[in-house]
Amino acid sequence: MIRLRYKAFAGLCVLITGFAGGCSHDYDFPLEPVLSYKDFVLEKNQDGLLTQGILMLEFTDGDGDIGLSQGDTLPPYHLGGDNYYNFFIDLYYKSGTGYEKVTFPDTSYTFNSRIPRIELNGKSKAIRGVIEYTFDLQLMLPFLQSDTLQVRTSITDRALHRSNLVTSPDIAIVP
């Protein structure tokens, strides 16, 4: 599951106008989305068993063209195409001094997802926010071959600009 929290800078300018007399500049984020790792939170149930992990990433995008609507299914966003998903996630488990990709018996299973479309109003389209992605750890635990994970992720915007690849620090999954 993906949850978005974001701030469009056009709205921020309106707030600043009321208090500081106007915006002196537009925010200068690159047109390509930029990701940075924020956190990975483990959640347990009342019995102390791990239930889910929440990956949190901060993002910026200079023209605010983040996300796809449900109707975005024609090429290049068609099912089965390289751009159907716009949020790419790979999980790795620690193996000796390196990492190996987590695989499931059903090799078609993916953590990749579609970020919902963000609609912006106003002159500035620059955007900054947080993406939260929830992993079902009950589903994953039987397939993990280590208690240490690493998440690697990137996103694309509607213009197909690819973000940087973000690699999390080691995440200790201790049941």
C-alpha positions as a Markdown table, in Angstrom:
| # | Residue | x | y | z |
|---|---|---|---|---|
| 1 | Met | 0.0 | 0.0 | 0.0 |
| 2 | Ile | 1.3 | 3.5 | -0.9 |
| 3 | Arg | 0.4 | 6.6 | 1.0 |
| 4 | Leu | 1.5 | 10.1 | -0.1 |
| 5 | Arg | 2.0 | 13.3 | 1.9 |
| 6 | Tyr | 3.1 | 16.2 | -0.1 |
| 7 | Lys | 3.4 | 20.0 | -0.2 |
| 8 | Ala | 2.9 | 21.9 | -3.5 |
| 9 | Phe | 5.0 | 25.0 | -3.3 |
| 10 | Ala | 2.4 | 27.2 | -5.0 |
| 11 | Gly | 0.3 | 26.7 | -1.8 |
| 12 | Leu | 3.2 | 27.5 | 0.3 |
| 13 | Cys | 3.7 | 30.8 | -1.5 |
| 14 | Val | 0.1 | 31.8 | -0.8 |
| 15 | Leu | 0.8 | 31.3 | 2.9 |
| 16 | Ile | 4.1 | 33.2 | 2.8 |
| 17 | Thr | 2.4 | 36.0 | 0.8 |
| 18 | Gly | 0.0 | 36.6 | 3.7 |
| 19 | Phe | 2.9 | 36.8 | 6.2 |
| 20 | Ala | 6.0 | 38.0 | 4.3 |
| 21 | Gly | 4.8 | 40.0 | 1.4 |
| 22 | Gly | 5.3 | 37.5 | -1.4 |
| 23 | Cys | 7.5 | 34.8 | -2.8 |
| 24 | Ser | 10.8 | 36.0 | -3.9 |
| 25 | His | 11.6 | 32.9 | -6.1 |
| 26 | Asp | 10.2 | 29.7 | -7.4 |
| 27 | Tyr | 11.6 | 26.5 | -6.0 |
| 28 | Asp | 14.3 | 25.1 | -8.2 |
| 29 | Phe | 14.0 | 21.3 | -8.1 |
| 30 | Pro | 15.2 | 19.3 | -11.1 |
| 31 | Leu | 12.5 | 18.0 | -13.5 |
| 32 | Glu | 13.6 | 14.5 | -12.6 |
| 33 | Pro | 12.2 | 13.2 | -9.4 |
| 34 | Val | 14.8 | 13.0 | -6.6 |
| 35 | Leu | 14.4 | 10.4 | -3.8 |
| 36 | Ser | 16.0 | 10.2 | -0.4 |
| 37 | Tyr | 15.7 | 7.6 | 2.3 |
| 38 | Lys | 13.9 | 8.7 | 5.4 |
| 39 | Asp | 13.0 | 5.7 | 7.6 |
| 40 | Phe | 11.8 | 2.1 | 7.8 |
| 41 | Val | 9.4 | 1.5 | 10.7 |
| 42 | Leu | 8.6 | -1.9 | 12.0 |
| 43 | Glu | 5.2 | -2.5 | 13.5 |
| 44 | Lys | 4.2 | -5.3 | 15.8 |
| 45 | Asn | 0.8 | -6.5 | 17.0 |
| 46 | Gln | -0.3 | -6.8 | 20.6 |
| 47 | Asp | 1.4 | -10.1 | 20.9 |
| 48 | Gly | 4.8 | -8.6 | 19.9 |
| 49 | Leu | 4.8 | -10.3 | 16.4 |
| 50 | Leu | 6.0 | -8.3 | 13.4 |
| 51 | Thr | 3.1 | -7.4 | 11.2 |
| 52 | Gln | 4.3 | -4.8 | 8.8 |
| 53 | Gly | 7.2 | -2.6 | 7.8 |
| 54 | Ile | 6.7 | 1.0 | 6.5 |
| 55 | Leu | 9.3 | 2.4 | 4.1 |
| 56 | Met | 9.4 | 6.2 | 4.1 |
| 57 | Leu | 11.0 | 8.1 | 1.3 |
| 58 | Glu | 11.2 | 11.9 | 0.7 |
| 59 | Phe | 10.9 | 13.2 | -2.8 |
| 60 | Thr | 11.0 | 16.3 | -4.9 |
| 61 | Asp | 9.9 | 17.0 | -8.5 |
| 62 | Gly | 10.4 | 20.3 | -10.3 |
| 63 | Asp | 7.3 | 20.0 | -12.5 |
| 64 | Gly | 5.1 | 18.0 | -10.2 |
| 65 | Asp | 4.2 | 15.3 | -12.7 |
| 66 | Ile | 4.2 | 12.5 | -10.1 |
| 67 | Gly | 1.8 | 9.7 | -10.2 |
| 68 | Leu | -0.6 | 7.9 | -12.6 |
| 69 | Ser | -4.4 | 7.8 | -12.6 |
| 70 | Gln | -6.3 | 4.5 | -12.9 |
| 71 | Gly | -7.1 | 5.5 | -16.5 |
| 72 | Asp | -3.4 | 5.7 | -17.4 |
| 73 | Thr | -3.3 | 2.3 | -19.1 |
| 74 | Leu | -2.4 | 3.2 | -22.7 |
| 75 | Pro | 1.2 | 3.0 | -23.9 |
| 76 | Pro | 3.6 | 3.8 | -22.4 |
| 77 | Tyr | 1.7 | 3.0 | -19.2 |
| 78 | His | 0.1 | -0.2 | -20.3 |
| 79 | Leu | -0.1 | -3.4 | -18.2 |
| 80 | Gly | 2.9 | -5.6 | -18.9 |
| 81 | Gly | 4.9 | -2.6 | -20.2 |
| 82 | Asp | 8.1 | -1.2 | -18.6 |
| 83 | Asn | 6.2 | 1.9 | -17.5 |
| 84 | Tyr | 3.0 | 0.4 | -16.0 |
| 85 | Tyr | 4.5 | 0.8 | -12.6 |
| 86 | Asn | 6.1 | 4.1 | -11.5 |
| 87 | Phe | 7.4 | 3.0 | -8.1 |
| 88 | Phe | 10.1 | 0.3 | -8.3 |
| 89 | Ile | 11.1 | -1.8 | -5.3 |
| 90 | Asp | 13.6 | -4.6 | -4.8 |
| 91 | Leu | 14.3 | -6.3 | -1.5 |
| 92 | Tyr | 17.6 | -7.8 | -0.7 |
| 93 | Tyr | 18.7 | -10.0 | 2.3 |
| 94 | Lys | 22.1 | -10.0 | 3.8 |
| 95 | Ser | 24.2 | -13.0 | 2.7 |
| 96 | Gly | 27.7 | -13.1 | 4.1 |
| 97 | Thr | 29.3 | -9.8 | 3.2 |
| 98 | Gly | 26.9 | -9.1 | 0.3 |
| 99 | Tyr | 23.2 | -9.1 | -0.5 |
| 100 | Glu | 21.0 | -11.3 | -2.5 |
| 101 | Lys | 17.6 | -10.5 | -4.0 |
| 102 | Val | 14.6 | -11.8 | -2.2 |
| 103 | Thr | 12.6 | -14.2 | -4.4 |
| 104 | Phe | 9.3 | -15.8 | -4.0 |
| 105 | Pro | 8.0 | -19.1 | -5.4 |
| 106 | Asp | 5.6 | -17.2 | -7.6 |
| 107 | Thr | 8.2 | -15.4 | -9.7 |
| 108 | Ser | 5.6 | -13.0 | -11.1 |
| 109 | Tyr | 5.1 | -11.4 | -7.6 |
| 110 | Thr | 6.4 | -7.9 | -7.4 |
| 111 | Phe | 6.6 | -5.1 | -4.8 |
| 112 | Asn | 6.5 | -2.6 | -7.7 |
| 113 | Ser | 3.5 | -0.3 | -7.5 |
| 114 | Arg | 1.7 | 2.7 | -9.0 |
| 115 | Ile | 1.9 | 6.0 | -7.1 |
| 116 | Pro | -1.5 | 7.7 | -7.5 |
| 117 | Arg | -1.6 | 10.9 | -9.6 |
| 118 | Ile | -1.0 | 14.2 | -7.8 |
| 119 | Glu | -3.0 | 17.1 | -9.2 |
| 120 | Leu | -1.6 | 20.5 | -8.6 |
| 121 | Asn | -3.2 | 23.9 | -9.0 |
| 122 | Gly | -1.4 | 27.2 | -9.2 |
| 123 | Lys | 1.5 | 28.6 | -11.1 |
| 124 | Ser | 4.3 | 26.6 | -9.5 |
| 125 | Lys | 4.3 | 22.9 | -10.0 |
| 126 | Ala | 7.3 | 22.2 | -7.8 |
| 127 | Ile | 6.5 | 19.5 | -5.2 |
| 128 | Arg | 8.0 | 17.9 | -2.2 |
| 129 | Gly | 6.6 | 15.1 | -0.1 |
| 130 | Val | 6.9 | 11.7 | 1.6 |
| 131 | Ile | 6.0 | 8.4 | 0.1 |
| 132 | Glu | 5.1 | 5.6 | 2.5 |
| 133 | Tyr | 5.0 | 2.0 | 1.3 |
| 134 | Thr | 3.7 | -0.7 | 3.6 |
| 135 | Phe | 5.2 | -4.2 | 3.4 |
| 136 | Asp | 3.2 | -7.2 | 4.8 |
| 137 | Leu | 5.9 | -8.9 | 6.9 |
| 138 | Gln | 3.7 | -11.8 | 7.8 |
| 139 | Leu | 3.8 | -12.7 | 4.1 |
| 140 | Met | 7.5 | -12.1 | 3.7 |
| 141 | Leu | 9.1 | -13.7 | 6.8 |
| 142 | Pro | 8.8 | -17.3 | 5.6 |
| 143 | Phe | 10.9 | -16.3 | 2.4 |
| 144 | Leu | 13.6 | -14.3 | 4.1 |
| 145 | Gln | 16.9 | -16.1 | 4.4 |
| 146 | Ser | 18.4 | -13.6 | 6.8 |
| 147 | Asp | 17.2 | -11.2 | 9.5 |
| 148 | Thr | 18.7 | -8.2 | 7.7 |
| 149 | Leu | 17.1 | -6.5 | 4.7 |
| 150 | Gln | 18.0 | -3.8 | 2.4 |
| 151 | Val | 15.5 | -2.0 | 0.2 |
| 152 | Arg | 16.4 | -0.5 | -3.2 |
| 153 | Thr | 13.9 | 1.8 | -4.9 |
| 154 | Ser | 13.3 | 4.4 | -7.5 |
| 155 | Ile | 10.4 | 6.2 | -9.2 |
| 156 | Thr | 9.5 | 7.6 | -12.6 |
| 157 | Asp | 7.3 | 10.6 | -13.3 |
| 158 | Arg | 4.7 | 10.9 | -16.2 |
| 159 | Ala | 7.4 | 12.3 | -18.5 |
| 160 | Leu | 9.3 | 9.0 | -17.8 |
| 161 | His | 12.1 | 10.8 | -16.0 |
| 162 | Arg | 13.7 | 8.2 | -13.7 |
| 163 | Ser | 14.8 | 9.2 | -10.2 |
| 164 | Asn | 18.0 | 8.3 | -8.5 |
| 165 | Leu | 18.2 | 4.8 | -7.0 |
| 166 | Val | 17.9 | 4.9 | -3.2 |
| 167 | Thr | 19.4 | 2.1 | -1.1 |
| 168 | Ser | 18.3 | 1.8 | 2.5 |
| 169 | Pro | 20.7 | 1.1 | 5.3 |
| 170 | Asp | 20.5 | -2.4 | 6.8 |
| 171 | Ile | 17.1 | -3.1 | 8.3 |
| 172 | Ala | 17.1 | -5.7 | 11.1 |
| 173 | Ile | 14.0 | -7.8 | 10.9 |
| 174 | Val | 13.9 | -9.5 | 14.3 |
| 175 | Pro | 10.6 | -11.4 | 14.9 |
